Amino acid sequence: MRPVRRGVEQNCFRIVRILYGTPLAARTVMPPLEECANVTVVHSGSPFEILRGRYVRRRFAPHAHDTYAIGTMVSGTATCKSRGAATTHAPGDLITIEPDQIHTGEPLSADGWSYRMLYIPREVMARSWSSDGQLPRFARTGTTDPELSARLARVHALLERNADPLHQETALLGTLRTICERHAQHLPSSAPRPSPAPLQRVRDYLDAHFDEPVSLADLARVAQLSAFHLIRQFRRYHGVPPHRYLELVRVRRAKLMLQQGARICDVAYATGFSDQSHLTRQFKRVCGVTPGSYAQSYR
């Protein structure tokens, strides 16, 4: 068999010609798809973050945002698990996730998925939904609405540009209003049931000692429960086990420090991670971008 001759890259794929003699046989080999994500801080009205990302192998660990996560699928398919159910997201779908709602995200095909996300503060969603400050509720993490999905994509692109702030805010609020009118519901309050006192003590302890090593024995002593019972009950009320909750607290604290310009190595030390690489791994599992990329968006 003669040597393989490789052509040049054209239009994101590579033509590979393999000579077996005559006639000439050709086949197309797709190069590995790349992951990329970009965070933009929008300063129109109340400051908030938006993200444009493409993920192929990325699997988001259970996590939550302190804002609404409103988005549109651009390509590919992904699944989101939340509240005991899995929802498939495809192009033409809206993504609607409430604050503090534990959820995951992972691809459903080898091509991964791409989307545009807006992390909308509660007060902005409240203005879009009602005059009395009531927050909108969404029964599912996504719904099919191609027209509104395309409209949200255009608003996202507008927010990425250095456009007129009045234009940005008008387009954003109008689109959020339509999303709420079509897909939000007047459901009972999404506030979780009051956490039993032992579990609340554990949560308060984790919030206060996020920068220290914490053992399960420490938490069992704080809760005055057995370790097994503590883990089971904590997951039941808070959606994640104690160690995962601690990781989420640390990532949120890291985000605040990065927003203020702290060095990544200092952030890792101050938020309880073992080193900078540990911070980077956990940060990407929750935020989809590296700490360095996130910090750059605030400079």
Phi, psi and omega per residue, in radians:
M1 nan 2.375 -3.123
R2 -1.340 2.815 -3.137
P3 -1.066 2.687 3.111
V4 -1.367 2.314 3.045
R5 -1.842 2.230 -3.093
R6 -1.915 2.317 3.101
G7 -1.469 -3.068 3.128
V8 -1.562 2.814 3.081
E9 -1.223 2.294 3.074
Q10 -2.442 2.261 3.072
N11 0.938 0.767 3.030
C12 1.190 0.242 3.006
F13 -2.440 2.877 -3.037
R14 -2.043 2.258 3.064
I15 -1.573 2.135 -3.141
V16 -1.980 2.061 3.133
R17 -1.800 2.190 -3.129
I18 -2.015 2.093 -3.071
L19 -1.641 2.021 3.059
Y20 -1.836 0.115 -2.952
G21 2.095 -2.428 3.084
T22 -2.100 2.524 -0.021
P23 -1.349 3.063 -3.119
L24 -1.377 2.226 3.066
A25 -1.813 2.489 -3.141
A26 -2.355 2.603 3.053
R27 -2.554 2.739 -3.132
T28 -1.795 2.262 3.111
V29 -2.078 2.113 -3.129
M30 -1.381 2.323 3.068
P31 -1.274 2.822 3.107
P32 -1.025 2.359 3.110
L33 -1.306 2.494 -3.100
E34 -1.756 2.597 3.050
E35 -1.708 2.486 3.100
C36 -2.675 2.654 3.123
A37 -2.692 2.574 -3.134
N38 -2.443 2.232 3.099
V39 -1.803 2.340 3.074
T40 -2.143 2.352 3.062
V41 -1.637 2.127 -3.127
V42 -1.688 2.198 -3.104
H43 -1.882 0.330 3.087
S44 -1.489 2.009 -3.043
G45 1.245 -2.346 3.093
S46 -1.284 2.181 -3.113
P47 -1.055 2.464 3.076
F48 -2.746 2.956 -3.084
E49 -1.828 2.578 2.957
I50 -2.233 2.702 -3.098
L51 -2.374 2.430 2.981
R52 -2.104 2.064 -3.019
G53 -2.454 2.657 2.979
R54 -2.239 2.194 -3.105
Y55 -2.242 2.400 -3.123
V56 -1.959 -0.924 -3.132
R57 -1.869 -0.150 -3.042
R58 -1.104 2.257 3.030
R59 -2.141 2.004 -3.098
F60 -1.371 2.197 3.081
A61 -1.197 2.806 3.092
P62 -0.931 2.234 -3.102
H63 -2.763 3.078 3.119
A64 -2.554 2.807 3.069
H65 -1.998 2.681 3.064
D66 -1.560 0.172 3.076
T67 -2.202 3.021 2.898
Y68 -1.244 2.511 3.030
A69 -1.982 1.780 -3.084
I70 -1.976 2.212 -3.055
G71 -2.635 3.108 3.124
T72 -2.384 2.350 3.088
M73 -1.379 2.321 -3.136
V74 -1.760 -0.774 3.140
S75 -2.712 2.840 3.105
G76 1.302 -3.033 3.113
T77 -2.362 2.570 3.125
A78 -2.534 2.842 3.078
T79 -2.139 2.519 3.129
C80 -2.191 2.188 3.105
K81 -1.840 2.217 -3.128
S82 -2.806 2.511 3.093
R83 0.938 0.641 3.064
G84 1.370 0.152 -3.124
A85 -2.344 2.690 3.095
A86 -1.945 2.331 3.125
T87 -2.100 2.345 3.090
T88 -1.603 2.318 3.117
H89 -1.968 2.303 -3.134
A90 -2.411 2.934 3.121
P91 -0.928 2.403 -3.063
G92 1.639 -0.064 -3.139
D93 -1.688 2.556 2.949
L94 -1.642 2.574 3.044
I95 -1.919 2.227 -3.063
T96 -2.377 1.735 -3.100
I97 -2.119 2.324 -3.068
E98 -1.469 2.812 3.070
P99 -1.022 2.464 3.081
D100 1.128 0.254 3.103
Q101 -1.509 1.996 3.138
I102 -1.171 2.292 -3.133
H103 -2.705 2.892 3.082
T104 -2.146 -3.094 3.048
G105 -2.869 2.335 3.114
E106 -2.765 2.727 -3.089
P107 -1.281 2.713 3.064
L108 -1.930 -0.040 3.130
S109 -2.519 2.916 -3.122
A110 -1.153 -0.363 -3.140
D111 -1.419 -0.162 -3.125
G112 1.235 -2.627 3.138
W113 -2.676 2.774 3.017
S114 -2.304 2.584 -3.109
Y115 -2.708 2.946 3.030
R116 -2.128 2.207 -3.075
M117 -2.119 2.528 3.036
L118 -2.155 2.240 -3.138
Y119 -1.802 1.624 -2.922
I120 -1.597 2.171 3.094
P121 -1.036 2.667 -3.104
R122 -1.012 -0.701 -3.074
E123 -1.174 -0.513 3.095
V124 -1.252 -0.750 3.101
M125 -1.130 -0.635 3.120
A126 -1.099 -0.726 3.108
R127 -1.123 -0.560 -3.120
S128 -1.350 -0.389 -2.969
W129 -1.728 -0.783 -3.060
S130 -2.706 2.824 -3.137
S131 -1.458 -0.227 -3.103
D132 -1.722 0.169 3.083
G133 1.419 0.153 3.132
Q134 -1.203 2.440 -3.140
L135 -1.537 2.444 3.118
P136 -1.280 2.645 3.083
R137 -2.067 2.533 3.100
F138 -2.184 2.195 -3.068
A139 -1.242 -0.496 -3.117
R140 -2.271 2.874 3.130
T141 -1.420 -0.082 3.119
G142 -2.889 2.785 3.108
T143 -2.684 2.674 -3.114
T144 -1.510 2.132 3.113
D145 -2.761 1.397 -3.038
P146 -0.989 -0.699 -3.100
E147 -1.144 -0.817 -3.108
L148 -1.295 -0.552 3.067
S149 -1.087 -0.761 3.107
A150 -1.149 -0.657 3.120
R151 -1.124 -0.728 3.126
L152 -1.140 -0.643 3.095
A153 -1.077 -0.688 3.120
R154 -1.169 -0.679 3.099
V155 -1.135 -0.730 3.114
H156 -1.030 -0.794 3.121
A157 -1.103 -0.644 3.102
L158 -1.126 -0.703 -3.132
L159 -1.209 -0.502 3.103
E160 -1.214 -0.468 -3.117
R161 -1.535 2.820 3.092
N162 -1.449 1.088 -3.064
A163 -1.525 3.044 3.122
D164 -1.071 2.201 -3.088
P165 -1.006 -0.658 3.137
L166 -1.126 -0.729 3.094
H167 -1.079 -0.785 -3.134
Q168 -1.058 -0.866 -3.064
E169 -1.167 -0.669 3.124
T170 -1.112 -0.803 3.141
A171 -1.131 -0.700 -3.116
L172 -1.143 -0.909 -3.082
L173 -1.116 -0.652 3.112
G174 -1.118 -0.709 -3.134
T175 -1.245 -0.730 3.098
L176 -1.089 -0.659 3.106
R177 -1.066 -0.760 -3.141
T178 -1.162 -0.701 3.086
I179 -1.026 -0.790 -3.139
C180 -1.135 -0.753 -3.120
E181 -1.101 -0.651 -3.089
R182 -1.468 -0.621 -2.903
H183 -2.214 -0.247 3.098
A184 -1.415 2.781 -3.108
Q185 -2.336 2.722 3.038
H186 -1.562 1.399 -3.131
L187 -1.735 2.874 3.059
P188 -0.997 2.753 -3.098
S189 -0.887 2.411 -3.139
S190 -1.449 -0.004 -3.124
A191 -1.069 2.310 -3.132
P192 -1.133 2.766 3.066
R193 -1.014 2.546 3.114
P194 -0.934 2.266 -3.125
S195 -1.221 2.357 3.062
P196 -0.957 2.628 -3.051
A197 -0.907 -0.770 -3.139
P198 -1.066 -0.687 -3.133
L199 -1.276 -0.578 3.090
Q200 -1.178 -0.627 3.082
R201 -1.107 -0.680 3.119
V202 -1.150 -0.779 3.137
R203 -1.090 -0.759 3.114
D204 -1.089 -0.665 -3.141
Y205 -1.135 -0.756 3.130
L206 -1.155 -0.684 3.103
D207 -1.095 -0.620 -3.070
A208 -1.512 -0.446 -3.026
H209 -2.049 0.515 -3.103
F210 -1.075 -0.429 -3.077
D211 -1.623 0.197 -3.119
E212 -2.143 2.746 2.988
P213 -1.129 2.327 -3.122
V214 -2.203 2.286 3.125
S215 -1.871 2.785 3.098
L216 -1.118 -0.573 3.097
A217 -1.111 -0.683 3.087
D218 -1.027 -0.818 -3.080
L219 -1.208 -0.666 3.106
A220 -1.106 -0.641 3.115
R221 -1.196 -0.711 3.109
V222 -1.109 -0.727 -3.097
A223 -1.417 -0.353 -3.025
Q224 1.027 0.757 3.097
L225 -2.290 2.825 3.009
S226 -1.198 2.686 -3.115
A227 -1.033 -0.750 -3.131
F228 -1.095 -0.814 -3.118
H229 -1.149 -0.661 3.123
L230 -1.072 -0.857 -3.119
I231 -1.048 -0.804 -3.100
R232 -1.117 -0.790 -3.107
Q233 -1.254 -0.648 3.138
F234 -1.112 -0.773 3.094
R235 -1.084 -0.677 -3.120
R236 -1.093 -0.725 -3.060
Y237 -1.559 -0.519 -3.031
H238 -1.999 -0.037 3.015
G239 1.482 -0.235 3.123
V240 -2.485 2.743 3.072
P241 -1.267 2.905 -3.067
P242 -0.982 -0.707 -3.096
H243 -1.154 -0.603 3.120
R244 -1.260 -0.664 3.076
Y245 -1.054 -0.733 3.131
L246 -1.084 -0.720 3.111
E247 -1.079 -0.694 3.133
L248 -1.166 -0.676 3.081
V249 -1.080 -0.780 -3.127
R250 -1.111 -0.701 3.125
V251 -1.144 -0.727 3.123
R252 -1.113 -0.714 3.095
R253 -1.125 -0.683 3.116
A254 -1.101 -0.703 3.118
K255 -1.050 -0.757 -3.137
L256 -1.084 -0.740 -3.140
M257 -1.178 -0.683 3.119
L258 -1.150 -0.640 3.096
Q259 -1.075 -0.538 -3.110
Q260 -1.559 0.057 3.042
G261 1.605 0.216 3.140
A262 -1.197 2.640 3.099
R263 -1.254 2.532 -3.056
I264 -1.054 -0.719 3.137
C265 -1.098 -0.643 3.113
D266 -1.225 -0.650 3.126
V267 -1.097 -0.788 -3.135
A268 -1.008 -0.790 -3.122
Y269 -1.163 -0.733 -3.029
A270 -1.319 -0.316 -3.078
T271 -1.884 0.167 2.994
G272 1.595 0.062 3.083
F273 -1.370 2.655 -3.064
S274 -1.189 -0.591 3.102
D275 -2.869 -3.095 -3.073
Q276 -1.155 -0.642 -3.138
S277 -1.170 -0.621 3.083
H278 -1.107 -0.791 3.073
L279 -1.008 -0.814 -3.091
T280 -1.064 -0.755 3.140
R281 -1.088 -0.840 -3.108
Q282 -1.206 -0.646 -3.133
F283 -1.098 -0.773 -3.140
K284 -1.178 -0.562 3.130
R285 -1.134 -0.496 -3.099
V286 -1.743 -0.783 -2.985
C287 -1.724 -0.301 3.119
G288 1.394 0.006 3.093
V289 -2.375 2.843 3.096
T290 -1.355 2.770 3.061
P291 -0.989 -0.667 -3.140
G292 -1.118 -0.755 3.115
S293 -1.139 -0.710 3.126
Y294 -1.098 -0.806 -3.125
A295 -1.080 -0.649 -3.115
Q296 -1.079 -0.562 -3.117
S297 -1.193 -0.278 3.136
Y298 -1.762 0.126 -3.134
R299 -1.747 nan nan
